[in-house]
Amino acid sequence: MNYSLTISVDSIDSDFHHTCKIDIKPWHFWAKKGYKTFEVDGTHVEAYWDLRSAKFSGSPEPCTDFYVALVCDEEVVLLLGDYKKKAYKRTKSRPALVDAVLLYKKEHVFGKKCFTTRAKFDHRKKEHDIVVESSTSGPRDPEMWISIDGIVLIHIRNLQWKFRGNQTVVVDKQPVQVFWDVHAWLFCSPGSSHGLFIFKPGVQETDSDKEDSSHNDESDCSGGSRYYSTQSHSKASQFCLFLYAWKIE
């Protein structure tokens, strides 16, 4: 199987967009360790990677025994993988003051009735198994099930009328918003388009929340003070999973 890694760097001051693509060949004589350099707004940027011992677990994304490092001004501005000591030793650069944050993940999966992936909704917690199953053919009305860690959290009956929707579920004591759009599964030819699923930690803002926010703004203008518990108003994870599910015959 062929793998590739793409590093994209966007300029803040201009529309410049640089992409560095790393192809991981399956050939036994191709060393899965390398180095590339490029420039962004006149600044020298270096990319290092070592995927020789990388292990995969049912996903095109390596899970252990690898590193990918991006270096600028002798600082490792982006570091992926668990071989951190090896990365710092090879790059001879200092760690960044702020760790990189995974904002979103896009994944394309293909199947007839079942689509699976894995994701972390909180980097401090374990990875979760996500399974989407569907029944869109036959004499019965179409249905869909969304399971996380083997537990069915969403069951949609009469999918022909509810092909778009959203629901909030609780995963490991954490609320997660789930959005779906499977119009293509029901009304397009197989393989021509995909169903889309979005998993976003946190709860959806309601109209009452917006009203409370506006009231809070008014009280702030009047000179009052308001204090919040950091425990009850902790920030939700910014991570978001986009799952593109392609139905094939």
C-alpha positions in Angstrom: 0.0 0.0 0.0 1.2 3.5 -0.9 1.2 6.2 1.8 1.9 9.9 1.5 2.2 12.8 3.9 1.5 16.4 2.8 2.7 19.4 4.8 1.0 22.7 3.9 2.2 26.1 5.1 0.1 29.3 4.5 1.6 32.7 4.6 0.0 35.2 7.1 1.1 38.3 5.1 0.1 37.1 1.6 -1.9 34.5 -0.3 1.3 32.3 -0.7 0.6 28.6 -0.1 3.4 26.1 -0.1 2.9 22.3 -0.1 5.5 19.7 0.6 4.4 16.2 -0.3 6.3 13.1 1.0 5.6 9.8 -0.7 6.2 6.7 1.3 7.0 4.0 -1.2 6.5 0.3 -0.5 9.8 -0.7 -2.1 12.1 -2.4 0.2 15.1 -0.4 -0.9 13.5 3.0 -0.4 14.5 4.4 2.9 11.5 5.8 4.8 13.7 8.5 6.3 14.3 11.8 4.6 14.8 15.6 4.6 13.4 18.4 2.5 13.9 22.2 2.6 11.7 25.0 1.2 11.1 28.7 1.7 8.1 30.5 3.1 8.1 34.3 2.8 11.9 34.2 2.5 12.3 32.1 5.6 14.1 28.8 5.4 12.0 25.8 6.5 13.2 22.2 7.0 11.1 19.0 7.1 12.5 15.8 8.6 10.8 12.4 8.9 11.6 8.9 9.9 8.9 6.3 9.2 11.1 3.2 8.9 9.7 1.5 12.0 6.2 3.2 11.8 3.3 0.9 12.9 -0.2 1.2 11.5 -3.4 0.1 13.1 -6.2 -0.2 10.6 -5.6 3.4 9.4 -3.4 5.1 6.9 -2.1 7.3 9.7 0.9 5.8 11.7 0.2 5.3 15.4 3.7 4.6 16.9 7.4 4.5 16.3 7.8 7.5 13.9 8.3 11.2 13.8 7.7 14.1 11.4 9.3 17.4 12.3 9.1 20.9 10.8 12.0 23.2 11.7 12.2 27.0 11.4 14.9 29.3 12.9 16.4 26.3 14.8 13.0 25.6 16.5 10.9 22.5 16.0 7.6 24.3 15.2 5.7 21.1 14.5 6.4 17.6 15.7 4.3 14.5 15.1 4.9 11.0 16.4 6.3 9.5 19.5 10.0 9.5 18.5 10.4 12.9 20.0 14.0 12.4 21.4 15.2 11.1 18.1 13.6 14.0 16.2 15.3 16.6 18.5 18.6 14.8 18.2 18.5 14.7 14.4 17.3 18.2 13.8 19.6 19.7 16.5 16.9 22.2 17.2 15.1 23.3 20.4 11.4 22.4 21.2 8.7 24.9 20.5 7.3 26.9 23.4 3.8 25.9 22.5 2.7 22.4 21.5 0.9 22.0 18.2 -2.9 21.4 18.4 -4.8 19.0 16.1 -7.7 21.2 14.9 -9.4 18.8 12.5 -9.1 15.5 10.8 -10.5 14.5 7.4 -10.9 10.9 6.4 -12.4 9.1 3.4 -13.7 5.6 4.0 -15.3 3.2 1.5 -17.8 0.4 2.1 -21.1 -1.2 1.3 -22.9 -0.9 4.6 -20.3 -0.3 7.3 -17.8 2.5 7.7 -15.2 2.6 10.6 -12.6 5.0 11.9 -10.8 5.9 15.1 -10.4 9.4 16.7 -9.6 11.2 19.9 -12.1 13.8 21.0 -9.7 14.9 23.8 -5.9 14.6 23.4 -5.7 13.7 27.1 -8.0 10.7 26.7 -8.1 7.4 24.8 -8.9 6.9 21.2 -12.4 5.9 20.3 -13.8 3.4 17.7 -16.4 5.0 15.5 -18.7 2.8 13.3 -21.5 4.0 11.0 -23.8 1.2 9.7 -26.7 1.6 7.3 -29.5 -0.4 5.6 -30.6 1.5 2.5 -31.8 -1.3 0.3 -34.5 -3.9 0.6 -38.2 -3.9 1.4 -37.8 -2.1 4.8 -37.4 1.6 5.3 -33.8 2.7 5.3 -32.1 3.0 8.7 -28.7 4.1 10.1 -26.8 3.4 13.3 -23.8 5.3 14.7 -21.8 3.5 17.3 -18.9 4.6 19.4 -16.8 2.0 21.3 -19.4 -0.7 20.5 -22.4 1.2 21.9 -25.2 2.4 19.5 -25.6 6.1 20.4 -27.7 7.2 17.4 -30.4 5.1 15.6 -32.1 6.9 12.7 -35.3 5.2 11.3 -37.1 6.5 8.1 -33.7 7.7 6.8 -35.4 8.8 3.6 -37.0 11.7 5.6 -34.1 12.3 8.1 -31.1 12.1 5.8 -29.8 15.3 7.3 -29.6 16.0 11.0 -27.6 16.4 14.2 -27.7 15.1 17.7 -25.5 15.5 20.8 -24.2 12.3 22.5 -22.1 11.6 25.6 -18.7 9.9 25.0 -16.5 9.2 28.1 -18.5 11.8 30.1 -17.9 14.4 27.3 -20.6 15.8 25.1 -20.0 15.3 21.3 -22.1 16.9 18.6 -22.8 14.5 15.6 -23.9 15.9 12.3 -24.8 13.8 9.2 -25.8 14.3 5.6 -26.5 11.1 3.7 -28.7 12.5 0.9 -26.3 11.0 -1.7 -26.7 7.5 -0.3 -30.4 7.6 -1.1 -30.8 9.8 -4.1 -27.5 9.5 -6.1 -26.0 6.6 -8.0 -23.5 4.5 -5.9 -20.0 5.9 -5.8 -20.9 9.2 -7.4 -20.9 11.1 -4.1 -20.5 10.5 -0.4 -22.2 10.8 3.0 -20.7 13.3 5.4 -20.4 12.9 9.2 -19.0 15.5 11.5 -18.0 14.8 15.1 -17.3 17.9 17.2 -16.7 17.8 21.0 -18.9 20.2 23.1 -22.5 21.2 23.1 -24.3 23.3 20.5 -25.1 26.9 21.5 -28.8 27.4 22.1 -30.9 30.5 21.7 -31.1 30.9 25.5 -27.3 30.8 25.6 -27.1 33.6 23.1 -29.7 35.6 25.2 -27.7 35.0 28.3 -24.5 36.2 26.5 -26.2 39.4 25.4 -27.5 40.0 29.0 -24.0 39.4 30.3 -22.7 42.0 27.9 -25.2 44.5 29.2 -24.2 43.9 32.8 -20.6 44.3 31.9 -21.4 47.7 30.4 -23.1 48.8 33.6 -19.9 48.2 35.6 -20.8 44.9 37.3 -18.4 42.0 37.7 -19.1 38.4 36.9 -17.0 35.4 37.8 -17.1 31.9 36.4 -15.9 28.6 37.7 -13.1 27.3 35.5 -14.4 23.8 36.1 -18.0 24.4 35.0 -17.0 26.6 32.1 -14.0 24.7 30.8 -13.3 25.1 27.1 -14.3 22.3 24.9 -11.8 20.7 22.6 -11.3 22.5 19.3 -10.9 19.2 17.4 -13.4 18.2 14.7 -13.6 15.0 12.7 -14.9 15.0 9.1 -15.8 11.6 7.9 -16.5 11.1 4.2 -18.3 7.8 3.7 -18.4 6.5 0.1 -21.0 3.7 -0.6 -19.8 1.2 -3.2 -21.6 -1.8 -4.8 
